[in-house]
Amino acid sequence: MIQVTRLNGTEFVINADKIRYVEQIPDTMICCDTGEKLLVKESMKEVIRRTIEYARAVRRPITD
């Protein structure tokens, strides 16, 4: 899950695995695999950074 902010300032979390694509038009729009589209305050680069960070944390190998 990654935390993002709606244009009205409300913070929420989204399942990063459900993101289909992200556009900057000029606001950042996250399109989910369900077809839902969400406008957020974060830049496209920030959404990508958070998604990569999430993926690395989830897929990190378990070590002793």
C-alpha positions as a Markdown table, in Angstrom:
| # | Residue | x | y | z |
|---|---|---|---|---|
| 1 | Met | 0.0 | 0.0 | 0.0 |
| 2 | Ile | 1.2 | 3.5 | -0.7 |
| 3 | Gln | -0.1 | 6.7 | 0.8 |
| 4 | Val | -1.2 | 9.5 | -1.5 |
| 5 | Thr | -3.2 | 12.8 | -1.2 |
| 6 | Arg | -6.4 | 13.8 | -3.0 |
| 7 | Leu | -6.6 | 17.3 | -4.5 |
| 8 | Asn | -8.7 | 18.3 | -1.5 |
| 9 | Gly | -6.0 | 17.4 | 1.0 |
| 10 | Thr | -7.4 | 14.1 | 2.2 |
| 11 | Glu | -4.8 | 11.4 | 2.5 |
| 12 | Phe | -5.6 | 7.8 | 1.6 |
| 13 | Val | -3.8 | 4.6 | 0.7 |
| 14 | Ile | -3.9 | 2.6 | -2.5 |
| 15 | Asn | -2.8 | -0.9 | -3.2 |
| 16 | Ala | 0.2 | -0.4 | -5.4 |
| 17 | Asp | -0.3 | -3.8 | -7.1 |
| 18 | Lys | -3.6 | -2.6 | -8.5 |
| 19 | Ile | -2.1 | 0.5 | -10.3 |
| 20 | Arg | -2.3 | 0.0 | -14.1 |
| 21 | Tyr | -0.7 | 3.3 | -15.1 |
| 22 | Val | 0.0 | 6.8 | -14.0 |
| 23 | Glu | -0.4 | 10.0 | -16.0 |
| 24 | Gln | 0.5 | 13.7 | -15.4 |
| 25 | Ile | -2.2 | 15.7 | -17.2 |
| 26 | Pro | -1.4 | 18.3 | -15.5 |
| 27 | Asp | -2.5 | 16.8 | -12.2 |
| 28 | Thr | -1.4 | 13.2 | -11.5 |
| 29 | Met | -4.0 | 10.6 | -12.3 |
| 30 | Ile | -3.6 | 7.0 | -11.1 |
| 31 | Cys | -5.6 | 4.5 | -13.1 |
| 32 | Cys | -6.3 | 1.2 | -11.4 |
| 33 | Asp | -6.8 | -2.2 | -13.0 |
| 34 | Thr | -10.6 | -1.9 | -12.1 |
| 35 | Gly | -10.8 | 1.2 | -14.3 |
| 36 | Glu | -11.1 | 3.6 | -11.3 |
| 37 | Lys | -9.2 | 6.9 | -11.9 |
| 38 | Leu | -7.8 | 8.9 | -8.9 |
| 39 | Leu | -6.4 | 12.4 | -9.0 |
| 40 | Val | -3.7 | 13.0 | -6.5 |
| 41 | Lys | -1.4 | 15.9 | -5.4 |
| 42 | Glu | 1.8 | 13.9 | -5.6 |
| 43 | Ser | 3.9 | 14.1 | -8.8 |
| 44 | Met | 4.0 | 11.2 | -11.2 |
| 45 | Lys | 7.7 | 10.7 | -10.2 |
| 46 | Glu | 6.7 | 10.6 | -6.5 |
| 47 | Val | 4.0 | 8.0 | -7.1 |
| 48 | Ile | 6.5 | 5.9 | -9.1 |
| 49 | Arg | 9.1 | 6.2 | -6.3 |
| 50 | Arg | 6.6 | 5.1 | -3.6 |
| 51 | Thr | 5.5 | 2.2 | -5.8 |
| 52 | Ile | 9.0 | 1.0 | -6.3 |
| 53 | Glu | 9.8 | 1.4 | -2.6 |
| 54 | Tyr | 6.7 | -0.6 | -1.8 |
| 55 | Ala | 7.6 | -3.4 | -4.3 |
| 56 | Arg | 11.1 | -3.6 | -2.9 |
| 57 | Ala | 9.8 | -4.0 | 0.6 |
| 58 | Val | 7.2 | -6.6 | -0.3 |
| 59 | Arg | 9.6 | -8.7 | -2.5 |
| 60 | Arg | 12.6 | -8.4 | -0.2 |
| 61 | Pro | 14.0 | -11.9 | 0.4 |
| 62 | Ile | 13.7 | -13.2 | 3.9 |
| 63 | Thr | 17.1 | -13.7 | 5.6 |
| 64 | Asp | 18.2 | -15.1 | 8.9 |
